[in-house]
Amino acid sequence: MTYVKPVSHFSIWYKGLSQFTGISTAVFSCLILIDWAFNIKILCSFSPDTSAMRMDAVFSLLLMGLALWQLPEVGIVRLYAILILCVGLFAIAEYIWQFDININPIFSKDPIVSIDLTSNTNNLSTIVNYLLIGIALFLITLDDNWILASQICAVAVSLIGLWDLLNYMYGMSDHGTYFNTPPQFFAAFILIALALLLARPDKGVMIVITGDNLGG
Protein backbone atom coordinates (compact mmCIF):
# COMPACT_ATOMS: atom_id res chain seq x y z
CA MET A 1 0.00 0.00 0.00
CA THR A 2 1.35 3.43 -0.97
CA TYR A 3 1.84 5.90 1.87
CA VAL A 4 0.27 9.29 1.18
CA LYS A 5 1.66 12.26 3.09
CA PRO A 6 -1.03 14.06 5.11
CA VAL A 7 -1.40 17.46 3.45
CA SER A 8 -3.18 20.16 5.41
CA HIS A 9 -6.51 21.48 4.16
CA PHE A 10 -5.17 24.92 5.08
CA SER A 11 -2.26 24.67 2.63
CA ILE A 12 -3.69 27.31 0.29
CA TRP A 13 -4.36 29.58 3.26
CA TYR A 14 -0.75 29.22 4.45
CA LYS A 15 0.57 30.08 1.00
CA GLY A 16 -1.77 33.05 0.81
CA LEU A 17 -0.51 34.26 4.18
CA SER A 18 3.06 33.97 2.88
CA GLN A 19 2.23 36.05 -0.18
CA PHE A 20 0.37 38.60 1.95
CA THR A 21 3.49 38.97 4.11
CA GLY A 22 5.48 39.57 0.93
CA ILE A 23 3.06 42.25 -0.26
CA SER A 24 3.06 43.89 3.17
CA THR A 25 6.87 43.91 3.27
CA ALA A 26 7.07 45.45 -0.20
CA VAL A 27 4.52 48.13 0.70
CA PHE A 28 6.33 48.86 3.97
CA SER A 29 9.59 49.28 2.05
CA CYS A 30 7.96 51.72 -0.36
CA LEU A 31 6.55 53.71 2.57
CA ILE A 32 10.06 53.94 4.04
CA LEU A 33 11.34 55.32 0.73
CA ILE A 34 8.58 57.95 0.83
CA ASP A 35 9.50 58.59 4.46
CA TRP A 36 13.08 59.26 3.37
CA ALA A 37 12.12 61.38 0.36
CA PHE A 38 10.02 63.81 2.41
CA ASN A 39 12.25 63.75 5.52
CA ILE A 40 9.41 62.51 7.73
CA LYS A 41 11.67 60.02 9.55
CA ILE A 42 8.87 58.07 11.23
CA LEU A 43 9.15 54.62 9.67
CA CYS A 44 12.86 54.58 8.82
CA SER A 45 13.96 55.11 12.44
CA PHE A 46 12.44 53.52 15.52
CA SER A 47 13.48 56.30 17.87
CA PRO A 48 15.76 59.36 17.96
CA ASP A 49 18.40 57.19 19.65
CA THR A 50 18.71 54.86 16.66
CA SER A 51 20.02 55.65 13.21
CA ALA A 52 17.69 55.49 10.23
CA MET A 53 17.37 52.31 8.23
CA ARG A 54 19.99 52.08 5.50
CA MET A 55 18.83 52.22 1.91
CA ASP A 56 20.48 48.92 1.01
CA ALA A 57 18.43 47.40 3.84
CA VAL A 58 15.22 48.93 2.46
CA PHE A 59 16.13 47.76 -1.05
CA SER A 60 16.71 44.23 0.27
CA LEU A 61 13.38 44.23 2.12
CA LEU A 62 11.65 45.34 -1.07
CA LEU A 63 13.26 42.50 -3.04
CA MET A 64 12.37 39.96 -0.34
CA GLY A 65 8.77 41.14 -0.29
CA LEU A 66 8.44 41.02 -4.07
CA ALA A 67 10.02 37.55 -4.16
CA LEU A 68 7.54 36.16 -1.63
CA TRP A 69 4.66 37.81 -3.45
CA GLN A 70 5.68 36.40 -6.85
CA LEU A 71 6.99 33.05 -5.61
CA PRO A 72 5.15 30.94 -8.22
CA GLU A 73 7.17 32.81 -10.88
CA VAL A 74 10.42 30.85 -10.62
CA GLY A 75 12.54 32.98 -12.96
CA ILE A 76 11.81 36.35 -11.36
CA VAL A 77 12.20 34.95 -7.83
CA ARG A 78 15.64 33.60 -8.72
CA LEU A 79 16.59 37.04 -10.02
CA TYR A 80 15.45 38.63 -6.74
CA ALA A 81 17.40 35.99 -4.80
CA ILE A 82 20.58 36.72 -6.75
CA LEU A 83 20.17 40.47 -6.19
CA ILE A 84 19.72 39.89 -2.44
CA LEU A 85 22.85 37.73 -2.41
CA CYS A 86 24.72 40.52 -4.19
CA VAL A 87 23.61 42.98 -1.52
CA GLY A 88 24.83 40.54 1.12
CA LEU A 89 28.20 40.05 -0.55
CA PHE A 90 28.63 43.80 -0.96
CA ALA A 91 27.72 44.26 2.73
CA ILE A 92 30.43 41.72 3.63
CA ALA A 93 32.96 43.81 1.71
CA GLU A 94 31.79 46.95 3.56
CA TYR A 95 32.03 45.16 6.89
CA ILE A 96 35.51 43.74 6.31
CA TRP A 97 37.14 46.80 4.76
CA GLN A 98 35.06 49.37 6.69
CA PHE A 99 33.94 51.48 3.75
CA ASP A 100 30.48 52.74 2.97
CA ILE A 101 28.99 53.88 -0.32
CA ASN A 102 26.35 56.09 1.24
CA ILE A 103 23.33 56.07 -1.10
CA ASN A 104 21.02 57.61 1.51
CA PRO A 105 21.40 61.18 0.15
CA ILE A 106 19.91 59.96 -3.15
CA PHE A 107 16.60 59.62 -1.31
CA SER A 108 16.99 62.49 1.13
CA LYS A 109 18.86 65.78 1.19
CA ASP A 110 18.78 65.87 4.98
CA PRO A 111 22.39 66.21 6.19
CA ILE A 112 21.59 64.00 9.18
CA VAL A 113 21.78 60.96 6.92
CA SER A 114 25.53 61.39 6.58
CA ILE A 115 26.74 59.14 9.37
CA ASP A 116 30.22 58.03 10.35
CA LEU A 117 31.35 55.15 8.13
CA THR A 118 32.38 52.81 10.93
CA SER A 119 28.99 53.12 12.65
CA ASN A 120 26.91 52.97 9.48
CA THR A 121 27.92 49.54 8.19
CA ASN A 122 25.59 46.57 8.62
CA ASN A 123 26.24 44.40 11.65
CA LEU A 124 27.39 40.84 11.00
CA SER A 125 24.11 39.12 11.84
CA THR A 126 22.25 41.34 9.37
CA ILE A 127 24.71 40.41 6.64
CA VAL A 128 24.32 36.70 7.43
CA ASN A 129 20.54 37.09 7.15
CA TYR A 130 20.89 38.74 3.74
CA LEU A 131 22.82 35.73 2.52
CA LEU A 132 20.58 33.13 4.17
CA ILE A 133 17.38 34.66 2.78
CA GLY A 134 18.91 34.94 -0.69
CA ILE A 135 19.95 31.29 -0.55
CA ALA A 136 16.56 30.20 0.84
CA LEU A 137 14.68 32.02 -1.92
CA PHE A 138 16.86 30.51 -4.61
CA LEU A 139 16.63 26.96 -3.20
CA ILE A 140 12.84 27.13 -2.84
CA THR A 141 12.57 27.58 -6.63
CA LEU A 142 14.42 24.31 -7.26
CA ASP A 143 12.96 20.80 -7.03
CA ASP A 144 11.61 19.29 -3.82
CA ASN A 145 15.02 17.87 -2.85
CA TRP A 146 16.13 21.41 -1.92
CA ILE A 147 13.06 22.47 0.06
CA LEU A 148 14.43 21.20 3.38
CA ALA A 149 17.69 23.14 2.90
CA SER A 150 15.66 26.27 2.14
CA GLN A 151 13.59 25.77 5.29
CA ILE A 152 16.73 25.29 7.40
CA CYS A 153 18.00 28.65 6.13
CA ALA A 154 14.64 30.24 6.99
CA VAL A 155 14.71 28.81 10.53
CA ALA A 156 18.25 30.13 10.98
CA VAL A 157 17.12 33.60 9.86
CA SER A 158 14.21 33.59 12.33
CA LEU A 159 16.48 32.54 15.22
CA ILE A 160 19.11 35.16 14.38
CA GLY A 161 16.43 37.83 14.00
CA LEU A 162 14.83 36.86 17.31
CA TRP A 163 18.20 36.90 19.08
CA ASP A 164 19.02 40.33 17.66
CA LEU A 165 15.61 41.68 18.65
CA LEU A 166 15.97 40.38 22.21
CA ASN A 167 19.49 41.81 22.38
CA TYR A 168 18.17 45.18 21.28
CA MET A 169 15.15 45.19 23.61
CA TYR A 170 16.79 43.88 26.76
CA GLY A 171 20.37 45.05 26.29
CA MET A 172 21.86 41.57 26.65
CA SER A 173 24.99 42.76 24.81
CA ASP A 174 26.67 46.01 23.84
CA HIS A 175 23.86 48.25 22.54
CA GLY A 176 26.32 49.97 20.23
CA THR A 177 26.50 46.81 18.14
CA TYR A 178 22.84 47.30 17.19
CA PHE A 179 22.82 51.10 17.07
CA ASN A 180 22.93 51.21 13.29
CA THR A 181 20.08 48.72 12.72
CA PRO A 182 16.55 49.72 13.77
CA PRO A 183 14.59 46.97 15.59
CA GLN A 184 11.83 46.90 12.97
CA PHE A 185 14.41 45.42 10.61
CA PHE A 186 14.99 42.48 12.97
CA ALA A 187 11.22 41.96 13.21
CA ALA A 188 10.99 42.04 9.40
CA PHE A 189 13.58 39.27 9.17
CA ILE A 190 11.51 37.09 11.50
CA LEU A 191 8.32 37.66 9.48
CA ILE A 192 10.08 36.98 6.18
CA ALA A 193 11.56 33.76 7.57
CA LEU A 194 8.11 32.58 8.72
CA ALA A 195 6.66 33.51 5.32
CA LEU A 196 9.35 31.43 3.63
CA LEU A 197 8.36 28.44 5.76
CA LEU A 198 4.66 28.93 4.98
CA ALA A 199 5.37 29.26 1.25
CA ARG A 200 5.80 25.47 1.05
CA PRO A 201 3.60 24.15 3.87
CA ASP A 202 3.26 20.72 2.26
CA LYS A 203 6.99 20.14 1.76
CA GLY A 204 9.99 19.34 3.92
CA VAL A 205 9.72 19.68 7.69
CA MET A 206 6.64 21.93 7.44
CA ILE A 207 4.42 19.01 6.49
CA VAL A 208 4.94 17.65 10.00
CA ILE A 209 3.78 20.94 11.51
CA THR A 210 0.92 21.78 9.14
CA GLY A 211 -0.27 18.28 8.22
CA ASP A 212 -3.70 16.98 9.21
CA ASN A 213 -2.34 14.44 11.67
CA LEU A 214 -1.58 14.19 15.39
CA GLY A 215 1.70 16.08 14.98
CA GLY A 216 0.19 18.89 12.93
Secondary structure, 3 states (H helix, E strand, C coil): CCCCCCCCCCHHHHHHHHHHHHHHHHHHHHHHHHHHHCCCCCCCCCCCCCCCCCHHHHHHHHHHHHHHHCCCCHHHHHHHHHHHHHHHHHHHHHHHHCCCCCCHHHHCCCHHHCCCHHHHCCCHHHHHHHHHHHHHHHHHCCCHHHHHHHHHHHHHHHHHHHHHHHHHHHCCCCHHHHCCCCHHHHHHHHHHHHHHHHHCCCCCCHHHHHCCCCCC
